[in-house]
Amino acid sequence: MRNTVPEAWYLVLLVVTVVVVPFIVGLLFVKIYRFFKPFEQADQDSIGLAHLTENRDGFFKIFFVGLLICLPVFYLIYQAG
C-alpha cells in the first residue's frame, strides 16, 4: 500500500466514480419520474409473482438512465483534460 503510485489510486477513484455517479443520478431521475408517473395498479383479482416483479425498476434500468445523463458530462470532462 505504501509503494502504490498515485496514478493507481486515481484509476481506482475514476472507476468507482464512473459506476457510482451514474447510478446515483439514475436513481434520482427515476425516483422523480416515478413520483409524477407511478406504475399503474392492476385490479386486485390478478395478483401474482409476475405482477409484483414488473412493478419496480431494476438496477440496469436505473444505471442506463444515469449513463445517458452522465455520459455527455463525462465526455466534456474528457475533452477538457
Backbone as JSON, one array per atom type, in Angstrom:
{
  "sequence": "MRNTVPEAWYLVLLVVTVVVVPFIVGLLFVKIYRFFKPFEQADQDSIGLAHLTENRDGFFKIFFVGLLICLPVFYLIYQAG",
  "N": [[0.82, -1.19, 0.0], [1.98, 1.23, 0.7], [3.79, 1.65, -1.31], [2.36, 2.18, -3.55], [1.67, 3.86, -6.5], [0.47, 7.22, -7.05], [-1.09, 7.41, -9.37], [-2.35, 4.96, -9.64], [-4.22, 5.01, -7.57], [-5.75, 7.11, -8.52], [-6.86, 5.9, -10.75], [-8.45, 3.91, -9.56], [-10.24, 5.56, -8.18], [-11.41, 6.83, -10.39], [-12.71, 4.66, -11.7], [-14.55, 3.88, -9.73], [-16.03, 6.24, -9.58], [-17.11, 6.39, -12.17], [-18.93, 4.34, -12.08], [-20.51, 4.67, -9.73], [-21.53, 7.34, -9.69], [-23.23, 7.6, -12.09], [-25.18, 5.71, -11.3], [-26.31, 6.85, -8.98], [-27.3, 9.26, -10.02], [-29.08, 8.25, -11.94], [-30.84, 6.87, -10.24], [-31.93, 9.02, -8.83], [-33.24, 10.46, -10.92], [-35.06, 8.49, -11.84], [-36.59, 8.11, -9.54], [-37.76, 10.65, -9.32], [-39.2, 10.65, -11.73], [-40.94, 8.48, -11.28], [-42.4, 9.57, -9.23], [-44.04, 11.45, -10.46], [-45.2, 9.92, -12.47], [-46.41, 7.19, -11.61], [-46.34, 3.54, -11.34], [-48.91, 1.71, -13.0], [-51.67, 0.5, -11.26], [-52.88, -2.75, -11.05], [-56.0, -4.56, -11.15], [-57.35, -6.04, -8.16], [-57.85, -8.72, -8.41], [-55.99, -10.04, -9.99], [-53.37, -10.73, -8.83], [-50.0, -11.62, -8.47], [-46.77, -13.33, -8.65], [-45.41, -12.53, -10.97], [-46.61, -10.11, -11.49], [-45.85, -8.65, -9.27], [-43.07, -8.39, -9.57], [-42.83, -6.93, -11.92], [-43.48, -4.38, -11.3], [-41.39, -2.62, -10.54], [-38.3, -0.84, -10.76], [-35.36, -2.0, -12.17], [-31.82, -2.62, -11.47], [-30.2, -2.26, -13.79], [-31.78, -0.72, -15.47], [-31.95, 1.67, -14.03], [-29.21, 2.28, -13.9], [-28.62, 2.57, -16.64], [-30.19, 4.79, -17.36], [-28.92, 6.7, -15.78], [-26.38, 6.62, -17.0], [-27.01, 7.6, -19.55], [-27.55, 10.23, -18.91], [-25.19, 11.08, -17.67], [-23.03, 10.53, -19.41], [-22.59, 12.53, -21.5], [-21.56, 14.59, -19.88], [-19.29, 13.36, -18.79], [-17.88, 13.04, -21.16], [-17.4, 15.72, -21.91], [-15.73, 16.48, -19.8], [-13.62, 14.77, -20.31], [-12.77, 15.75, -22.81], [-11.92, 18.3, -22.08], [-9.74, 17.78, -20.51]],
  "CA": [[0.0, 0.0, 0.0], [2.82, 2.42, 0.77], [4.54, 1.81, -2.55], [1.43, 2.36, -4.65], [1.8, 5.18, -7.12], [-0.8, 7.96, -7.01], [-1.9, 7.16, -10.56], [-3.18, 3.78, -9.38], [-5.35, 5.46, -6.77], [-6.6, 7.9, -9.41], [-7.6, 4.95, -11.58], [-9.49, 3.32, -8.71], [-11.24, 6.61, -7.97], [-12.11, 7.03, -11.66], [-13.61, 3.53, -11.93], [-15.66, 3.98, -8.77], [-16.85, 7.39, -9.97], [-17.84, 6.09, -13.4], [-20.01, 3.4, -11.76], [-21.39, 5.13, -8.66], [-22.21, 8.59, -10.03], [-24.4, 7.36, -12.93], [-26.23, 5.0, -10.57], [-26.99, 7.8, -8.1], [-28.05, 10.19, -10.88], [-30.2, 7.49, -12.49], [-31.79, 6.63, -9.16], [-32.6, 10.28, -8.57], [-34.15, 10.77, -12.01], [-36.14, 7.51, -11.87], [-37.48, 8.41, -8.41], [-38.55, 11.83, -9.7], [-40.12, 10.22, -12.77], [-41.99, 7.65, -10.67], [-43.24, 10.43, -8.39], [-45.04, 12.06, -11.33], [-45.87, 8.89, -13.27], [-46.21, 5.91, -10.92], [-46.8, 2.34, -12.03], [-50.35, 1.51, -12.99], [-52.09, -0.57, -10.37], [-53.82, -3.69, -11.64], [-57.11, -4.9, -10.26], [-56.94, -6.9, -7.05], [-58.07, -10.13, -8.73], [-54.86, -10.63, -10.71], [-52.1, -10.5, -8.13], [-49.12, -12.78, -8.6], [-45.35, -13.02, -8.59], [-45.02, -11.78, -12.17], [-47.12, -8.75, -11.34], [-45.07, -7.96, -8.24], [-41.73, -8.06, -10.05], [-42.85, -5.98, -13.02], [-43.76, -3.05, -10.77], [-40.23, -1.99, -9.93], [-37.22, -0.55, -11.7], [-34.18, -2.79, -11.86], [-30.52, -1.96, -11.39], [-29.67, -1.88, -15.09], [-32.57, 0.39, -15.99], [-31.5, 2.86, -13.3], [-27.83, 2.57, -14.32], [-28.64, 3.03, -18.02], [-30.7, 6.17, -17.34], [-27.83, 7.52, -15.26], [-25.34, 6.73, -18.02], [-27.48, 8.5, -20.6], [-27.46, 11.6, -18.42], [-23.82, 11.42, -17.27], [-22.01, 10.35, -20.44], [-22.16, 13.8, -22.1], [-20.72, 15.33, -18.91], [-18.0, 12.67, -18.76], [-17.2, 13.34, -22.42], [-16.9, 17.1, -21.83], [-14.59, 16.47, -18.88], [-12.53, 14.1, -21.03], [-12.27, 16.66, -23.84], [-11.25, 19.44, -21.44], [-8.5, 17.34, -19.89]],
  "C": [[0.86, 1.25, 0.0], [3.52, 2.7, -0.55], [3.63, 2.0, -3.76], [1.56, 3.78, -5.2], [0.46, 5.9, -7.09], [-1.69, 7.72, -8.22], [-2.79, 5.94, -10.4], [-4.4, 4.15, -8.55], [-6.3, 6.32, -7.6], [-7.44, 7.0, -10.31], [-8.73, 4.29, -10.79], [-10.6, 4.33, -8.47], [-12.05, 6.86, -9.23], [-13.11, 5.91, -11.92], [-14.8, 3.58, -10.99], [-16.59, 5.12, -9.16], [-17.68, 7.08, -11.2], [-18.98, 5.11, -13.14], [-21.0, 4.01, -10.77], [-22.17, 6.38, -9.05], [-23.38, 8.36, -10.99], [-25.52, 6.62, -12.21], [-27.0, 5.96, -9.68], [-27.84, 8.77, -8.91], [-29.26, 9.48, -11.47], [-31.26, 7.2, -11.44], [-32.59, 7.88, -8.86], [-33.63, 10.59, -9.66], [-35.31, 9.78, -12.09], [-37.11, 7.74, -10.72], [-38.36, 9.63, -8.71], [-39.58, 11.46, -10.76], [-41.27, 9.39, -12.19], [-42.87, 8.45, -9.72], [-44.36, 11.03, -9.24], [-45.79, 11.05, -12.17], [-45.63, 7.53, -12.62], [-46.68, 4.74, -11.79], [-48.31, 2.26, -11.95], [-50.69, 0.32, -12.1], [-53.12, -1.46, -11.07], [-54.96, -3.96, -10.65], [-56.65, -5.95, -9.25], [-57.12, -8.39, -7.36], [-56.84, -10.8, -9.35], [-53.53, -10.29, -10.04], [-51.27, -11.77, -8.24], [-47.67, -12.34, -8.57], [-44.9, -12.21, -9.8], [-45.47, -10.33, -12.07], [-46.31, -7.97, -10.3], [-43.7, -7.55, -8.75], [-41.73, -7.08, -11.2], [-43.09, -4.55, -12.54], [-42.58, -2.47, -10.01], [-39.18, -1.78, -11.01], [-35.97, -1.3, -11.25], [-32.91, -1.97, -11.87], [-30.07, -1.45, -12.74], [-30.48, -0.77, -15.74], [-32.14, 1.69, -15.33], [-30.1, 3.26, -13.76], [-27.79, 3.11, -15.74], [-29.16, 4.46, -18.12], [-29.61, 7.11, -16.82], [-26.7, 7.68, -16.25], [-25.76, 7.67, -19.14], [-27.36, 9.96, -20.18], [-26.0, 11.99, -18.19], [-22.79, 11.33, -18.39], [-21.65, 11.65, -21.17], [-21.27, 14.63, -21.16], [-19.34, 14.69, -18.83], [-17.2, 12.97, -20.03], [-16.64, 14.76, -22.42], [-15.7, 17.2, -20.9], [-13.38, 15.83, -19.56], [-11.92, 15.03, -22.09], [-11.51, 17.85, -23.25], [-9.88, 19.04, -20.9], [-7.52, 16.95, -20.87]]
}
